[in-house]
Every structure is written in structure tokens, then in C-alpha cells.
Amino acid sequence: MKKLFAASMSLAFAGCWTFVQCEYPKTELAAAPKDRDATVRLSGFEATVVSYDSAYSYTTVSEPYPYHDRHGRYHETWGTSTYRTETVIPRVSQTTVFLDRATEAMEKAGFVLRAPSPRYGVEVKFDGPFSVDGDGSSMVCWTLFTLFTADRGIQNWSARLKIYDLSTGRLLMEHDYTERYQATVWGPVPFTAVAGTDATSPGKMKGWCLSALTDRAVADATAFLAGLHNSAEKAR
């Protein structure tokens, strides 16, 4: 019996398991052409992040104080007590993490991003999150039917890639992408087990989707720009 109890307690504090999670897309960067046409200016890749600040203050309240007199009779008197309070304030700010990710990838592929007069402009704009039919009911059902021991998270994001010839302003290429993240976690303790993982947190899902969209768009941009160079070489 003691062994069974010990095993149950070990299971309860073992945390939770992610047993369904989508696979991250595989991408490949094309090498930049070895000439001045490999100059690029990146724009867009804008996203926001939410952080939380704690504000502390003190509040004084009136409350009853029960006591018994020397004869054992119950009485109540009123007094004041001071408590420390905490207020969590959300703060929304812009992040350059995805622009930095795109910059690092394109420079790794050999493109020049700090030229004073770049030849091409690569722009990516994100949009989301948005819901697909059945997403909401799927997440609710997983929570209810597993008696709050499982949690299912789903987010969908989209992105639009545009490539311009900056000398003429002409749009050379445009492409739309969608990315879907979904994960299901389970733990033996209702509520508390799934609360200990970030696999289904909004921030985790958003970061996963925007990172994947960035990688896909940058891979296609490098392939397109490398293809332009190869086509120009063949035409000569």
C-alpha cells in the first residue's frame, strides 16, 4: 500500500507531457550571387510582445477582531489592518527579434544588408492570430473531456512576402504564407499539471509561428534573388 501511495505521489509531481506537437518546417537558404546585386534592405517583420510589471502598494481595511473575555464570553471589536497589495500591469512593446532573425539568416547566405544604396527590398508583414473552424471547440473539448488534466493550444498566423526593385520601385515577387501551431499536453493532476508547461501558452505559440514564417519567407527570398542573378547571367 505504501508503494502504491509513493508511486501515485511520484506521478502527481512528475509534471506533464507534450504528446502532440506540430513539426517545425524545414527550410534551406540559397547562396547570394557574388556581386553588388546581392545588396538587400529588409523591412517589416514587426511583432509585439507582452510583458508584465508588478506594482506594489498598501491598503488599510477595517475588520472585526473576535475575542473572549475572562468569563469566556465571545465578543467582537473593530480595528484596522494594513496589507501589501500587488497589481500586475501588462505592457505591450515592439520587438525586433524576427527582423534580427531574418537579418542574420540573409547575411549568413551572403547577402549584403548594410549597403548605402541596396538593389532589392524584402518586406514581410505578419497577420494574426486567427481561428479556423473547429479550433475553439477542439480546445474546449480537450479540457472538459479530460477533466482538466489536458490542454490543447492552437494558433494560426499568416505572412505576406514582397520583393521590390528599389531602383524602379517595381514589385518583383509576392507570396502569402500561413502557419499553424498546435500542441496537446497532459498531466495527472487537474489544472496544476498543465499550468506548468509553456507548450500551449500564447507567447510560445505566437513565437513558434512567426519564427517559422520568417524562416520560410527568407528562404524563398534568397532563392528568388539568386534566381534573378542566374537568369541575368544566362541572358548575357
C-alpha positions as CSV (number, residue, x, y, z in Angstrom):
1,M,0.0,0.0,0.0
2,K,2.9,2.3,0.8
3,K,4.5,1.6,-2.5
4,L,1.3,2.4,-4.3
5,F,0.9,5.7,-2.5
6,A,4.5,6.6,-3.2
7,A,4.0,5.8,-6.9
8,S,0.9,7.9,-7.0
9,M,2.7,10.8,-5.5
10,S,5.6,10.5,-7.8
11,L,3.2,10.5,-10.8
12,A,1.4,13.6,-9.4
13,F,4.6,15.6,-9.2
14,A,6.1,14.3,-12.4
15,G,4.8,17.3,-14.4
16,C,3.1,16.9,-17.7
17,W,3.9,15.5,-21.2
18,T,3.5,17.0,-24.6
19,F,2.3,14.1,-26.7
20,V,1.0,16.0,-29.8
21,Q,3.1,18.8,-31.3
22,C,3.4,20.0,-34.9
23,E,6.7,19.7,-36.7
24,Y,8.8,22.8,-37.4
25,P,9.1,23.5,-41.2
26,K,12.4,22.7,-42.8
27,T,13.9,25.5,-44.9
28,E,17.1,26.0,-46.9
29,L,18.8,29.2,-47.8
30,A,20.1,29.9,-51.3
31,A,23.6,31.4,-51.6
32,A,23.8,35.1,-52.7
33,P,25.4,35.9,-56.0
34,K,28.9,37.2,-55.7
35,D,28.4,40.7,-57.0
36,R,27.0,44.0,-56.0
37,D,23.4,42.9,-56.9
38,A,23.3,41.0,-53.6
39,T,22.5,44.1,-51.6
40,V,19.2,44.0,-49.8
41,R,17.1,46.2,-47.5
42,L,14.8,44.4,-45.1
43,S,11.6,45.9,-43.7
44,G,8.6,44.7,-41.8
45,F,8.9,41.6,-39.6
46,E,7.1,43.6,-37.0
47,A,5.6,42.0,-33.9
48,T,4.6,42.9,-30.4
49,V,5.4,41.2,-27.1
50,V,3.5,41.4,-23.8
51,S,5.4,41.6,-20.6
52,Y,4.1,42.1,-17.1
53,D,5.2,44.6,-14.4
54,S,4.2,44.3,-10.8
55,A,3.2,47.4,-8.9
56,Y,3.1,47.2,-5.1
57,S,1.1,49.4,-2.7
58,Y,-0.5,49.2,0.7
59,T,-4.1,49.3,1.7
60,T,-5.8,49.7,5.1
61,V,-9.1,48.0,5.8
62,S,-11.4,47.8,8.8
63,E,-12.2,44.3,10.1
64,P,-13.7,42.6,13.1
65,Y,-11.5,41.2,15.8
66,P,-13.2,38.4,17.8
67,Y,-12.1,37.7,21.4
68,H,-13.2,36.1,24.6
69,D,-13.3,37.9,27.9
70,R,-12.1,36.5,31.2
71,H,-15.5,34.9,31.7
72,G,-15.3,33.0,28.4
73,R,-17.9,35.1,26.7
74,Y,-17.4,35.8,22.9
75,H,-17.1,39.5,21.8
76,E,-16.2,41.3,18.7
77,T,-14.5,44.6,18.3
78,W,-13.4,46.5,15.2
79,G,-9.9,47.6,14.2
80,T,-7.8,48.3,11.2
81,S,-5.2,46.2,9.4
82,T,-2.7,47.2,6.6
83,Y,-1.9,44.8,3.8
84,R,0.6,44.9,0.9
85,T,-1.1,44.5,-2.4
86,E,0.3,43.6,-5.9
87,T,-1.2,44.7,-9.2
88,V,0.1,43.1,-12.4
89,I,0.2,45.6,-15.3
90,P,0.5,44.2,-18.9
91,R,2.9,46.2,-21.1
92,V,2.9,45.8,-24.9
93,S,6.0,46.7,-26.8
94,Q,7.5,46.2,-30.2
95,T,10.2,43.5,-30.7
96,T,12.8,43.3,-33.4
97,V,13.5,39.6,-32.8
98,F,12.1,38.4,-36.1
99,L,13.8,41.2,-38.1
100,D,17.0,40.3,-36.4
101,R,16.4,36.6,-37.2
102,A,15.9,37.5,-40.9
103,T,18.9,39.7,-41.0
104,E,21.2,37.0,-39.5
105,A,19.8,34.4,-42.0
106,M,20.3,36.6,-45.1
107,E,23.8,37.7,-44.0
108,K,24.7,34.1,-43.4
109,A,23.6,33.3,-47.0
110,G,26.0,36.0,-48.3
111,F,23.6,39.0,-48.9
112,V,24.7,42.5,-48.0
113,L,22.2,44.3,-45.8
114,R,24.2,47.4,-44.9
115,A,24.9,48.9,-48.3
116,P,24.1,52.6,-48.6
117,S,22.0,52.1,-51.8
118,P,20.6,48.5,-51.8
119,R,19.3,47.0,-55.1
120,Y,16.4,45.0,-53.6
121,G,13.9,45.4,-50.9
122,V,12.4,42.5,-49.0
123,E,9.3,43.1,-46.9
124,V,7.4,40.8,-44.7
125,K,4.2,41.6,-42.9
126,F,2.6,39.3,-40.3
127,D,-1.1,39.0,-39.5
128,G,-2.9,37.0,-36.8
129,P,-3.7,35.2,-34.8
130,F,-6.9,33.9,-36.5
131,S,-9.1,31.0,-35.9
132,V,-10.1,28.2,-38.2
133,D,-13.5,26.4,-37.9
134,G,-13.4,23.9,-35.1
135,D,-10.3,25.3,-33.3
136,G,-12.2,26.7,-30.4
137,S,-14.4,23.7,-29.8
138,S,-11.4,21.4,-30.1
139,M,-9.5,23.2,-27.3
140,V,-12.6,23.3,-25.1
141,C,-13.4,19.6,-25.6
142,W,-9.9,18.5,-24.7
143,T,-10.0,20.4,-21.5
144,L,-13.5,19.3,-20.4
145,F,-13.4,15.7,-21.6
146,T,-10.1,15.0,-19.8
147,L,-11.4,16.5,-16.6
148,F,-8.9,19.4,-16.8
149,T,-5.9,17.2,-17.0
150,A,-5.1,18.1,-20.6
151,D,-4.7,21.3,-22.5
152,R,-4.8,21.8,-26.3
153,G,-3.3,25.0,-27.8
154,I,-3.8,26.2,-31.4
155,Q,-2.8,29.4,-33.2
156,N,-2.8,30.4,-36.8
157,W,-0.7,33.2,-38.4
158,S,-0.2,34.4,-41.9
159,A,2.5,36.5,-43.6
160,R,3.0,38.2,-46.9
161,L,6.3,38.5,-48.6
162,K,7.1,41.2,-51.2
163,I,10.3,41.8,-53.1
164,Y,10.9,45.1,-54.8
165,D,13.5,46.5,-57.2
166,L,14.4,49.6,-55.3
167,S,15.8,51.4,-58.3
168,T,12.5,51.4,-60.1
169,G,10.0,50.6,-57.2
170,R,8.6,47.7,-59.2
171,L,7.2,44.7,-57.4
172,L,9.1,41.7,-58.4
173,M,7.6,38.9,-56.3
174,E,4.7,38.4,-53.9
175,H,3.8,35.4,-51.8
176,D,1.4,34.6,-49.0
177,Y,2.1,32.1,-46.2
178,T,0.1,30.5,-43.4
179,E,1.5,28.7,-40.4
180,R,-0.4,26.6,-37.8
181,Y,0.8,25.6,-34.4
182,Q,-0.9,23.0,-32.3
183,A,0.1,21.1,-29.2
184,T,-1.6,19.0,-26.6
185,V,-0.2,18.5,-23.1
186,W,-1.4,16.1,-20.4
187,G,-0.6,15.8,-16.7
188,P,-2.0,13.6,-13.9
189,V,-3.1,16.5,-11.7
190,P,-6.1,18.6,-12.9
191,F,-5.3,22.2,-13.5
192,T,-1.9,22.3,-11.9
193,A,0.0,19.9,-14.1
194,V,-0.8,21.6,-17.5
195,A,-0.2,25.0,-15.9
196,G,3.5,24.2,-15.5
197,T,4.3,24.0,-19.2
198,D,4.6,26.7,-21.9
199,A,3.9,24.4,-24.8
200,T,0.4,25.8,-25.1
201,S,1.0,29.3,-23.8
202,P,0.0,32.2,-26.2
203,G,3.5,33.6,-26.2
204,K,5.1,30.2,-27.1
205,M,2.6,29.6,-29.9
206,K,3.0,33.1,-31.4
207,G,6.8,32.9,-31.3
208,W,6.8,29.5,-33.0
209,C,4.5,30.6,-35.8
210,L,6.3,33.9,-36.5
211,S,9.7,32.2,-36.4
212,A,8.5,29.6,-38.9
213,L,7.0,32.3,-41.2
214,T,10.2,34.3,-41.0
215,D,12.4,31.3,-42.0
216,R,10.1,30.3,-44.8
217,A,9.9,33.8,-46.3
218,V,13.6,34.4,-46.0
219,A,14.4,31.1,-47.7
220,D,12.1,31.9,-50.6
221,A,13.5,35.4,-50.8
222,T,17.1,34.1,-51.1
223,A,16.0,31.6,-53.7
224,F,14.2,34.2,-55.8
225,L,17.1,36.8,-55.7
226,A,19.6,34.1,-56.5
227,G,17.4,33.0,-59.4
228,L,17.2,36.6,-60.7
229,H,21.0,36.7,-60.9
230,N,21.2,33.3,-62.7
231,S,18.6,34.4,-65.2
232,A,20.5,37.6,-65.9
233,E,23.8,35.7,-66.4
234,K,22.1,33.4,-68.9
235,A,20.7,36.3,-70.8
236,R,24.1,37.8,-71.4
